[in-house]
Amino acid sequence: MAKGKTLVVEATRYPLDEFKVKAESLVARLERVKNDHEARWGIRRIEMLVDSSLRLKLEQQMERVFNAQKERDIEKMEKAVNGMVKGFGVLDQWALDNNIEQPSINAVEWVMQDKSVMVVVQTHADAIYYQQFRPDVGNRHIWSMEELELLLQSDIIKDIIKAKALLPGTRMVQVTPGGKTGFDDWPDADVDLSGGIKEPLFNFEHARMMGGVRSR
């Protein structure tokens, strides 16, 4: 829609501003319609598929909403909002008439320690669609299988893959070298193991017997 502008919703102040109260209600209605449309089809997805003349009409209609709000003309704003609501209806109908599919995305979500959400999807297109439907998830935490394949090609990850293949059930854990969850927890390695270890993170002796990872 119109670029570089934002519909403003302010907290209620007294004495009461009748225009602001009515304008907030109109803005809320338009936002609901817009959000419902985008939940079905994606953010601006249908708008980018229709012909340029229809897209221009939508831009112009939204411009009327902004101008009416700026001029504090509630009658004009109500008409403009009604027109924009009809515009979203036109986009919905266009999508149905042209058999536009609503994206079905297979995604695996994981809540990380910092409470942000990491998502793994199958393709790059799925990543784009997912971000449109879940704008609350930062793009930095949305990964496609293609991207993960590239990460797995790094030397350090290849070593980890070998270890996991050698010892089924092995998993990666976070360690801090020198700390109580670091190298001092690893038996049979070139570090100070004073104090004893109850539950070592990695059994090098077993790995040696299996012909795998060896300590120096």
Stockholm file with secondary structure:
# STOCKHOLM 1.0

chainA/1-216         MAKGKTLVVEATRYPLDEFKVKAESLVARLERVKNDHEARWGIRRIEMLVDSSLRLKLEQQMERVFNAQKERDIEKMEKAVNGMVKGFGVLDQWALDNNIEQPSINAVEWVMQDKSVMVVVQTHADAIYYQQFRPDVGNRHIWSMEELELLLQSDIIKDIIKAKALLPGTRMVQVTPGGKTGFDDWPDADVDLSGGIKEPLFNFEHARMMGGVRSR
#=GR chainA/1-216 SS CCTTCCCCCCCCCSSCCHHHHHHHHHHHHHHHHHHHHHHHHCTTTTTTTSCHHHHHHHHHHHHHHHHHHHHTCHHHHHHHHHHHHHHHHHHHHHHHHTTCCCCCCCEEEEECTTSCEEEEESSHHHHHHHHHHCTTSCGGGEEEHHHHHHHTTSHHHHHHHHHHHHSTTCCCCCCCTTSTTTGGGSTTSSSCCTTCCSSCSCCHHHHHHTTCCCCC
#=GC SS_cons         CCTTCCCCCCCCCSSCCHHHHHHHHHHHHHHHHHHHHHHHHCTTTTTTTSCHHHHHHHHHHHHHHHHHHHHTCHHHHHHHHHHHHHHHHHHHHHHHHTTCCCCCCCEEEEECTTSCEEEEESSHHHHHHHHHHCTTSCGGGEEEHHHHHHHTTSHHHHHHHHHHHHSTTCCCCCCCTTSTTTGGGSTTSSSCCTTCCSSCSCCHHHHHHTTCCCCC
//
